Amino acid sequence: MMLLSIDLGLVIEKLVLIVVVISASLVIAMYTTFAERKVAAILQDRRGPNRAGPFGLLQPLADGLKLFFKEEIIPAFSSKFLFIMGPALAMLTAMMTSAVIPWGDKVELFGRHISLQITDVNVGVLYVFGVVSLGVYGIMIGSWASNNKFSLLGGLRAASQIISYELAMGISMIALLMVTGTLSLKEMVVQQQVGHWNIINQPLGFLIFLVCAFAECNRTPFDLPEAENELIGGYHTEYSSMKLGFYLFAEYINMFISSVIMATLFFGGYDMPFVNESLLSPNVAALIGVAALMAKVSCFIFLFMWVRWTIPRFRYDQLMHLGWRILIPLALFNMLLTGGVILYFHK
Amino acid sequence: MNITTLVFILLSVMSVGSAIMMISSKSPVHSVLWLIVVFFAISGHYILLNAQFLAIVNIIVYAGAIMVLFLFVVMLMNLNAETEPIKNYRLQLVGIISGGALLLVIVSAVMKIDTEQLVEMKVGDAGLIKVLGMNLFKNYILPFEISSVLFLSAMIGAVVIGKKDDEVVNKPEN
């Protein structure tokens, strides 16, 4: 049987890696909610949560417990199956992107070379795009199944916003792909380790990508799908208990994953600057790499929060104006410029 | 039976089953969701044929963009089984005849299938991004350019149709 001819060690290795990556992203997302409240408190000159545990460190656990013990309400006249599928899909698509991210270089354990990447598909960047474009289904299905006009409005806003900003994001990515010449995320990081970070070649592309990442994550100033002072709670108006928790959690996981993607694409991924990794032993180098990636990611997550508590929400027409009339032409210009420069220097 | 055959059968059952569910479900929203499942199954088939690029593009374009817009419109118009327009018998007859003709073509094609080798294994690299790019930009550059002109004209047409009347456009913004 060919079924049994798969290397068992590889299966175990990948399973362990998947479990580690998923639980790590869950824990990081948990503590990102805590960090968000602390950052908000600092920016507003308050103390923030400080009662549960030392420095309020147990606050995320208390929040989770509270959500689990809340009453679960499923509105009448809604599609129950789709109502439950909405938050589940949001969570699933948030986690799926982590499969192609290179978290670090190879580790040597028990005489095996273990790559700290779940799978290195040759269309890695496109895979990320595919999953991001599916992310809107969780919101849309949940909002429709709620059978509530406010929810539906939130869902429709989410759909049009994500589709609009995906275009500019894709075009800014094309310029980056023209520079790197590969679709594999791992290869991109290796290129940046040897050469320099992609941000030097693509500053404009990064800026467009950053703005679009804010819009794709539904973060302020683009959080129109849940604009609480116009739409009550937007797409999750009817949700309660842990299903609401899933939606809120998915947002934080999205934020974490998009920070990782930005660090990988533009800031060298797990590359530690000014350190030649090939001189160190592989395990030490991998550890340093993971630490470097996490440090870059924390900077991005802080940026996400800083912007949230600084810039007020856009109006809907302003959002569409920014997406279609400013970002897409700018991304097209960036692509043309990149193509021209490559053509000029390579001839 | 090896694992590829097993996956092939699973994917086939999934795609045909969800296609039937798409046609037979009463609510348009459910139909759209079943169609998305069909696209996923077809992407799985592409991966079996070693065409990862096609599989991912199928997901991005069809499942990720076109179906989102479909769902958008269906949700916006709030279509239900009750608001469905009454179909007349003439339309049903036309549907049966055209569907039957398609069935005939498919059955005649299926009859010729080599049942010895149900699943093609290791069918080369025609769907890989490098091969596809080389083919498109070297061997088939003229059809590629013609189709891009077609796309451009379709885009301009959509903008012209979507444009509001002159008086509305001339109004000062904000």
Chai-1 contact restraints between the chains, C-beta under 6 A:
chainA,res_idxA,chainB,res_idxB,connection_type,confidence,min_distance_angstrom,max_distance_angstrom,comment,restraint_id
A,M2,B,N2,contact,1.0,0.0,6.0,A-B,restraint_1
A,M2,B,I3,contact,1.0,0.0,6.0,A-B,restraint_2
A,L3,B,I3,contact,1.0,0.0,6.0,A-B,restraint_3
A,V123,B,Q52,contact,1.0,0.0,6.0,A-B,restraint_4
A,V123,B,F53,contact,1.0,0.0,6.0,A-B,restraint_5
A,V123,B,I56,contact,1.0,0.0,6.0,A-B,restraint_6
A,L126,B,I56,contact,1.0,0.0,6.0,A-B,restraint_7
A,Y127,B,I56,contact,1.0,0.0,6.0,A-B,restraint_8
A,F129,B,I60,contact,1.0,0.0,6.0,A-B,restraint_9
A,G130,B,I56,contact,1.0,0.0,6.0,A-B,restraint_10
A,G130,B,I59,contact,1.0,0.0,6.0,A-B,restraint_11
A,G130,B,I60,contact,1.0,0.0,6.0,A-B,restraint_12
A,S133,B,I60,contact,1.0,0.0,6.0,A-B,restraint_13
A,S133,B,G64,contact,1.0,0.0,6.0,A-B,restraint_14
A,L134,B,G64,contact,1.0,0.0,6.0,A-B,restraint_15
A,V136,B,V68,contact,1.0,0.0,6.0,A-B,restraint_16
A,M140,B,L71,contact,1.0,0.0,6.0,A-B,restraint_17
A,W144,B,M75,contact,1.0,0.0,6.0,A-B,restraint_18
A,A159,B,V68,contact,1.0,0.0,6.0,A-B,restraint_19
A,A159,B,F72,contact,1.0,0.0,6.0,A-B,restraint_20
A,I163,B,V68,contact,1.0,0.0,6.0,A-B,restraint_21
